[in-house]
Amino acid sequence: MLPPYIIEQIRRREQEEAQEAPVIQLPLPEPRRRREQKPATEESDRGVIIIDLA
């Protein structure tokens, strides 16, 4: 087992390396805004056609 001060030095070194590592930043497109949806009503046209064959 390593002495605690060595473990702490290793931990510090890893943190410093992680902070110094280059970070890739991708240009992401802005999220699309959703269209405002009208509340569904019974009277709205839903594209349903009823054919009476009698």
C-alpha positions in Angstrom: 0.0 0.0 0.0 1.3 3.5 -0.9 1.6 6.2 1.8 -1.2 8.7 1.8 1.0 11.6 0.6 1.9 9.7 -2.5 -1.7 8.9 -3.2 -2.6 12.6 -2.8 0.2 13.6 -5.2 -1.0 11.1 -7.8 -4.6 12.4 -7.4 -3.5 16.0 -7.7 -1.4 15.3 -10.8 -4.4 13.5 -12.4 -6.7 16.5 -11.7 -4.1 18.9 -13.1 -3.7 16.8 -16.3 -7.5 16.6 -16.7 -7.8 20.4 -16.4 -5.0 21.0 -18.9 -6.3 18.5 -21.5 -7.8 20.1 -24.6 -11.6 20.2 -24.8 -13.4 19.7 -28.0 -16.3 22.0 -28.5 -18.7 21.2 -31.3 -20.9 23.9 -32.8 -24.3 22.5 -32.2 -27.3 23.9 -34.1 -29.9 25.7 -32.0 -32.9 23.6 -31.0 -35.9 24.0 -33.2 -38.9 25.7 -31.6 -42.0 23.5 -31.5 -45.1 24.8 -33.2 -47.8 25.8 -30.9 -50.3 23.0 -31.0 -54.0 23.9 -30.8 -55.9 21.9 -28.2 -57.8 19.0 -29.8 -61.5 19.5 -29.9 -64.3 17.2 -31.1 -65.2 19.7 -33.8 -61.7 19.8 -35.4 -61.2 18.3 -38.8 -59.2 15.1 -38.3 -59.4 13.9 -41.9 -61.9 11.1 -41.1 -64.4 10.2 -43.8 -67.4 8.1 -43.1 -69.1 6.3 -46.0 -72.6 4.9 -45.5 -73.0 1.9 -47.8 -76.6 1.1 -46.8 
